[in-house]
């Protein structure tokens, strides 16, 4: 069937939040409260159990030499964030009940009728995506609109994005399209454009992301980790280092005993 995913081009995002609204409407998600967050135009703040698409507004200084008359001394970066549906998913590996599965579309799906609310998946996600609801304690996140995919429909967020910032399709095709877009931006004088999480080589800690991004600044600026890795992968490295250290100490102790 092929791996399905998202390519999100942040240079095309206008911050309209159509993706957020479409996601909430289709999935019947509750609102996040109507209160002042102090975060510019960002009223949702971050991804969570009731926000599966989050449009972030990042204010940054205008780089020297690029200021234009009347434009002010700051610029906007906007990005619609979502679950990455990692090729190697920490949430899936840590789930003790089998509630989190890999679907036929290669997306990562939480079965709400199996989830017991233990929360292990929350600490295992290097992106801070998955979260529990206060009312039922179960974990929730983007499903890649699994119900729509089974009916051969495009996910709600991509369907309603007016600028094609969010693109959905076969992952191999999206990667080609994304690289072409980066090459185009480089030709147009935007050398800082690059792809985040598009391949195992680019994101070895998660073996690549099925929802990847075109960025124009460091990942941290977009509230993305520069070097994400599932905890189990780091744990194996830690055990290997511990084993090597133990062997070294044992060899040192033997050498000390045998020394006349």
C-alpha positions in Angstrom: 0.0 0.0 0.0 2.9 2.3 0.6 3.8 4.7 3.4 1.6 7.7 3.7 2.7 11.0 5.3 2.9 14.7 5.4 5.4 17.2 3.9 4.9 20.6 5.6 6.5 23.5 3.8 6.8 26.2 6.5 7.7 28.9 3.9 4.2 28.6 2.5 2.4 28.8 5.9 0.4 32.0 6.4 -0.8 31.2 9.9 -4.5 31.0 9.0 -5.1 28.0 11.3 -7.4 26.4 8.8 -5.6 23.1 9.5 -6.3 23.4 13.3 -9.9 24.1 12.7 -10.4 21.3 10.2 -8.7 18.9 12.5 -10.8 19.8 15.5 -14.0 19.7 13.5 -13.4 16.4 11.8 -12.1 14.6 14.9 -14.6 16.4 17.3 -11.9 17.6 19.6 -12.7 19.9 22.5 -11.5 23.5 22.5 -8.4 24.5 24.4 -10.0 27.2 26.4 -10.6 30.8 25.6 -7.9 32.7 27.5 -4.9 34.9 26.8 -1.8 32.9 26.4 0.7 35.8 26.0 2.1 34.0 23.0 1.4 36.4 20.1 -1.3 35.0 17.9 -0.9 31.5 19.2 -4.0 30.6 21.2 -3.3 26.8 21.4 0.3 27.0 22.6 1.4 23.5 21.7 0.4 20.0 20.6 -1.6 18.0 23.0 -4.5 15.6 23.6 -7.0 18.1 22.2 -4.7 19.8 19.7 -3.4 17.5 17.0 -2.4 20.3 14.6 -0.7 23.3 16.1 0.2 26.5 14.1 3.2 28.2 15.8 4.0 31.8 15.3 7.7 32.6 15.8 9.0 36.2 16.0 12.6 36.6 15.2 14.9 39.6 14.4 15.3 40.4 10.7 18.8 39.3 9.5 21.2 42.2 8.9 21.2 43.4 5.4 17.6 42.2 4.7 15.6 45.0 6.3 13.2 46.9 4.1 11.6 50.3 4.7 8.6 50.1 7.0 8.9 46.4 7.6 10.1 46.8 11.2 12.9 44.9 12.9 11.3 41.5 13.2 10.0 38.8 10.9 7.6 35.9 11.2 8.2 32.2 11.0 5.1 30.0 10.9 4.8 26.3 11.1 1.9 23.9 11.4 3.2 21.1 13.7 1.8 17.6 14.0 2.7 14.1 15.2 5.7 12.9 13.2 4.5 9.2 12.8 8.1 8.3 13.3 9.5 5.3 11.3 10.8 4.2 14.7 8.3 5.4 17.2 9.1 5.8 20.9 5.5 5.8 21.9 4.8 2.5 20.2 7.9 0.8 21.6 7.0 1.9 25.2 3.3 1.0 25.2 2.8 -2.0 27.5 -0.8 -2.8 26.4 -0.5 -2.9 22.6 -2.8 0.2 22.4 -0.4 1.9 20.0 -0.1 0.1 16.6 1.4 0.6 13.2 -1.4 0.9 10.6 -1.4 -0.4 7.0 -0.5 3.2 6.0 2.6 3.1 8.2 1.1 5.7 10.5 1.2 5.4 14.3 -2.3 5.0 15.8 -3.5 5.0 19.4 -6.5 2.7 20.0 -8.5 4.5 22.6 -10.4 1.3 23.6 -7.2 -0.4 24.6 -5.2 2.5 26.2 -5.2 2.3 30.0 -3.7 5.7 30.5 -0.3 4.5 32.0 1.5 7.5 30.3 4.7 5.6 29.3 4.2 6.8 25.7 4.3 10.5 26.8 7.8 10.3 28.2 9.0 8.2 25.3 8.1 10.7 22.6 11.1 12.9 21.7 8.8 15.6 20.3 6.4 16.0 23.2 3.4 15.2 20.9 1.3 12.7 22.7 -0.6 13.6 25.9 -3.5 12.4 28.2 -6.8 14.1 28.6 -7.8 15.1 32.1 -11.4 13.7 31.7 -10.6 10.1 30.8 -6.8 9.8 31.4 -6.2 8.2 28.0 -3.5 9.2 25.6 -4.4 11.0 22.3 -2.7 12.4 19.3 -3.0 12.8 15.5 -4.3 9.7 13.8 -3.3 10.8 10.3 -7.1 10.8 9.8 -7.1 7.0 9.7 -10.8 6.9 9.2 -10.5 9.2 6.2 -7.6 7.2 4.7 -9.6 4.0 4.8 -12.1 5.7 2.6 -9.4 7.0 0.3 -9.8 10.6 1.5 -7.1 13.2 2.2 -6.6 14.1 5.9 -8.7 17.1 7.0 -5.7 19.4 7.7 -4.1 18.9 4.2 -7.6 19.1 2.5 -8.2 22.6 4.0 -4.7 24.1 3.8 -5.2 27.0 1.3 -1.5 27.5 0.4 -0.4 23.8 0.0 1.9 24.3 3.0 0.6 20.9 4.2 1.0 18.2 1.5 -0.2 14.6 1.9 0.7 11.5 -0.2 3.1 8.7 -0.7 6.2 9.4 1.3 8.6 8.6 -1.5 6.8 11.1 -3.8 6.8 13.7 -1.1 10.5 13.4 -0.6 11.2 14.1 -4.2 8.8 17.0 -4.3 10.3 18.4 -1.1 13.9 18.3 -2.5 12.7 20.0 -5.6 11.2 22.8 -3.5 14.4 23.2 -1.5 16.4 23.5 -4.8 13.9 26.1 -6.0 14.3 28.2 -2.9 18.1 28.0 -3.1 17.9 29.3 -6.7 15.7 32.1 -5.5 18.2 33.3 -2.9 17.1 31.4 0.2 20.1 29.2 1.0 19.0 28.6 4.6 16.0 26.4 3.4 16.5 22.7 4.3 14.5 19.5 5.1 14.1 18.2 8.7 13.4 14.5 9.3 13.0 13.5 5.7 15.2 10.4 5.8 16.9 8.0 8.3 20.2 9.8 7.6 18.6 13.1 8.5 17.0 11.7 11.7 18.9 8.6 12.8 17.4 8.6 16.2 13.9 8.0 14.8 14.9 6.4 11.5 13.2 9.2 9.7 9.8 11.0 10.1 6.7 10.2 8.1 5.7 13.8 8.7 8.7 15.9 7.8 9.3 19.7 7.3 11.0 22.3 5.2 12.5 24.8 7.6 14.3 28.1 7.2 16.0 28.3 10.6 17.4 26.0 13.3 15.0 23.4 14.6 15.0 24.9 18.0 13.5 28.1 16.6 10.5 26.1 15.6 10.4 24.2 19.0 11.7 21.0 17.3 14.6 19.0 18.9 17.8 19.1 16.8 18.7 15.5 17.5 15.6 13.5 18.5 16.0 9.9 19.4 13.6 7.3 20.9 14.7 6.4 24.5 15.2 2.7 23.7 17.8 3.6 21.2 19.7 5.7 23.6 19.3 3.0 26.3 21.1 0.5 24.2 24.0 2.9 23.7 24.1 3.4 27.5 24.1 -0.3 28.2 26.9 -0.8 25.7 28.9 2.0 27.3 28.3 0.5 30.7 29.4 -2.9 29.5 32.6 -1.5 28.0 33.3 0.4 31.3 32.7 -2.8 33.3 35.1 -4.8 31.1 37.7 -2.0 31.5 37.4 -1.9 35.3 37.6 -5.7 35.4 40.8 -5.7 33.3 42.3 -3.0 35.5 41.5 -4.9 38.7 43.0 -8.1 37.3 46.1 -6.2 36.2 46.4 -4.7 39.7 46.2 -8.1 41.3 48.8 -9.7 38.9 51.2 -6.8 39.3 54.1 -7.9 41.6 
